[in-house]
Amino acid sequence: MLDKVIKCKDFAPQPILRGPFGGVAEVEPFSQVVSAANQWIENQSVQVINVETVALPQNANSTNDGVYGFTIANGTGLVQWYQCVRVWYRE
């Protein structure tokens, strides 16, 4: 029954430039995110079920189990969202 478990892996753009206060000022282009997802798929023994794009907030933090979440300090501020790739697969 375990072989029927569906999993997912997210690929988000990596920061390439930091702002004056340590925040992200610029991220790699989406084409590099797609390339990273393609490389992962090629190097894994997985059955890809679906690939989709998702939007994740700039300050999303991933835990070890791949769960994302974010908070905005004081409930104010601008949140930038980034286009990411999510791969659904079976091992």
C-alpha positions as CSV (number, residue, x, y, z in Angstrom):
1,M,0.0,0.0,0.0
2,L,2.9,2.4,0.6
3,D,3.9,2.4,-3.1
4,K,0.6,4.3,-3.8
5,V,1.5,7.2,-1.6
6,I,1.6,10.5,-3.5
7,K,4.3,13.1,-2.5
8,C,5.2,16.5,-3.7
9,K,8.4,18.6,-3.9
10,D,8.5,22.3,-4.4
11,F,11.2,24.3,-6.3
12,A,11.3,28.0,-5.5
13,P,13.6,30.7,-7.0
14,Q,16.8,31.1,-5.0
15,P,17.9,34.6,-3.9
16,I,20.7,36.1,-6.1
17,L,20.8,39.5,-4.5
18,R,20.2,40.7,-0.9
19,G,18.9,44.1,0.0
20,P,20.5,46.4,2.5
21,F,18.6,44.9,5.5
22,G,19.2,41.2,4.4
23,G,15.9,40.8,2.6
24,V,15.7,39.3,-0.9
25,A,16.1,42.0,-3.5
26,E,16.3,39.7,-6.6
27,V,15.7,36.0,-7.2
28,E,16.9,33.7,-10.0
29,P,14.6,33.6,-13.1
30,F,11.8,31.1,-13.4
31,S,13.7,29.3,-16.2
32,Q,16.3,28.3,-13.6
33,V,13.6,27.0,-11.2
34,V,12.2,24.8,-14.1
35,S,15.8,23.6,-14.8
36,A,16.3,22.6,-11.1
37,A,13.0,20.7,-11.2
38,N,14.0,18.9,-14.4
39,Q,17.4,18.0,-12.9
40,W,15.8,16.6,-9.8
41,I,13.3,14.5,-11.9
42,E,16.2,13.1,-14.0
43,N,18.2,12.1,-10.9
44,Q,15.4,10.4,-9.0
45,S,13.7,7.1,-9.4
46,V,10.2,8.5,-9.2
47,Q,7.0,8.3,-11.3
48,V,6.0,11.9,-12.0
49,I,2.2,12.3,-11.8
50,N,1.9,16.0,-12.4
51,V,3.9,19.2,-12.6
52,E,2.3,22.6,-11.8
53,T,3.2,26.1,-11.0
54,V,2.3,27.6,-7.6
55,A,2.8,31.0,-6.0
56,L,4.6,31.1,-2.7
57,P,5.2,34.2,-0.6
58,Q,8.7,35.7,-0.4
59,N,9.1,34.9,3.2
60,A,7.7,31.4,3.1
61,N,9.7,29.1,5.3
62,S,9.8,25.4,4.5
63,T,10.0,22.8,7.2
64,N,11.7,19.4,6.7
65,D,8.4,17.9,5.7
66,G,7.9,20.5,2.9
67,V,5.1,22.4,4.6
68,Y,5.2,26.2,3.9
69,G,3.9,29.0,6.0
70,F,4.5,32.7,6.5
71,T,3.7,35.6,8.8
72,I,3.7,39.3,8.3
73,A,5.2,41.4,11.1
74,N,2.5,43.6,12.8
75,G,0.0,42.5,10.1
76,T,1.4,45.2,7.7
77,G,3.7,45.3,4.8
78,L,4.0,44.1,1.2
79,V,4.4,40.5,0.5
80,Q,6.0,39.5,-2.8
81,W,4.9,36.2,-4.3
82,Y,7.1,34.0,-6.5
83,Q,6.2,31.5,-9.2
84,C,7.4,28.1,-8.1
85,V,7.3,24.6,-9.5
86,R,5.6,21.7,-7.7
87,V,6.2,18.1,-8.8
88,W,3.7,15.5,-7.7
89,Y,5.2,12.0,-7.8
90,R,5.3,8.4,-6.5
91,E,8.5,6.8,-5.4
